[in-house]
Amino acid sequence: MPLTLASLVQHSALKLGVLAGEDRLDAVVRWVHTSELDDPAPYLEGGELLLTTGLKLDVEDAGFLRGYVRRLAAAGVVGLGFGVGVGHDEVPPALVKAAAEARLPLLEVPRATPFIAISKAVSAAVAADQYKAVTAGFEAQRELTRAALAPDGTGALLARLAAHLDGWAALYDASGAVVAAAPDWAGRRAARLAGEIDRLRDTPAPASAAVAGPAGSEDRVELQSLGTGRRPRGFLAVGTEERLDTAARYVVHSAVALLTLSLEQSRTLQDAQGRLAAALLRMLLAGEAAHARSVAGRLYGTLFDHPLRLLIAAPGDAGTVSAAHPAADDATALLAERAEAAAVRAGEPLLAVRDGARLIVLAAEDAHSFATAVDLAEAQDGLSAGLSAPVPPEEVPEAHRQAENALAVALRRGLSLVEHGEVGAGSVLPLLADDAVRAFAEGLLRPLREHDSTSRGDLVASLAAWLSHHGQWDAAAAVLGVHRHTLRYRMRRVEEILGRSLDDPDVRMELWLALKVLKEGE
């Protein structure tokens, strides 16, 4: 069950009191955020419980408080938690009135309840909900796979999919004709979506679309193209009354993978092997190493006997691709063909899976064909690649994450190949060394620099010293050669000029990075 305000209020350890908005405690809390800004709305995404002690609020101005509450409600905040005993002995009556008028739940947080306790409670509930969704998704994937292996694999898979979604599912062929549906009555409903299927067919695969259900129904329908080529080999439609949640989407994605594999079985043996490689990789990336091992068979079975490395290659700067070299989209196809040919010659199992213009290669760390693939990726003009460290089969998701991070560094630095071990070496600042980050840093610190150029008090240097000493007044003041009270005054001036609170860790992080970026550029 998603976490609600009512759940937090009922949490005996938090001892929260409800002062307004009692009829809206069923609101779902997506996250919790602490801010002392008088207008935190620009930094919110919606669905948050906002916590504050009211240090920056003019609690004597009822009009200001009404505006404050309206801004929070407009930003999608589901509730406001006011901590008493720090800046105020009680929640200001004018704030209670403003929250009641806006029907925004207002919670009193007692002095004995630290904000971090609320944050931990929300974080734990969100994590538990996500874990439940992922666990349910894994179980559904296993059921779908077992159904796909039945004599009537497609029909059985669609039946299980419809049951999991509490809706209906239909499979179309490449022409848009319905070839199977579950339950039986869903075939007629699916046939009435022919126009939507035609529009999706004109979109290069893989593609998806969310559409309204056929007239006379209240369905929410999601369409997915099937196939790994540029032209879809089929389509999947699922209809439900409610929006698909995380677990349901995982089930649909598993069904798409299995149906895609089924449709590709009509191709040549080489194509069938490619589809199997893609399915195995999806299983491994989903953490289903044991399941992948069981279906790998003799073709790929020995792959699981060794530590594995994963390579991701993708087109780099389009400007590096010239008429003398293949187009970026074809470069990964050429790399896949050469890597697979090397694997055949060496008699080694190797998974080479195209993902759009990207290529994912997985093989044993000491495989000759994998070394060939790495060399080819590094030598291929117009490509960048990221390479993971060796991992056991059960940790392929971690290898994928490592390779993605290494690829991101390669693309940012314009390199042909970056290994995982190189990502953590050195400072993070080179990763931020682009014009957009520098422009952000200059814009953030410009008001302080302008102040320092015309007024007394070196605010930029004072801010840098204070941040570098983790907010320790005496140590920072000693470095600057000023009294700590002088430093406190300067930090208040920084807050006033920037309109930001240095109590906010996000603000401190942004300012520290801005100072470091500009220092690196000097």
PyMOL commands that set and color helices and strands:
alter all, ss='L'
color gray80, all
select helices_A, chain A and resi 5-9+22-24+41-43+62-74+93-102+115-148+153-165+186-191+194-201+246-266+269-285+289-305+318-320+328-346+368-379+393-413+420-423+429-432+435-454+459-468+473-480+484-498+505-521
alter helices_A, ss='H'
color red, helices_A
select strands_A, chain A and resi 17-20+31-34+48-52+79-83+106-109+168-173+178-182+208-212+220-226+234-240+308-315+350-355+358-364+383-387+417-419
alter strands_A, ss='S'
color yellow, strands_A
deselect
rebuild
show_as cartoon
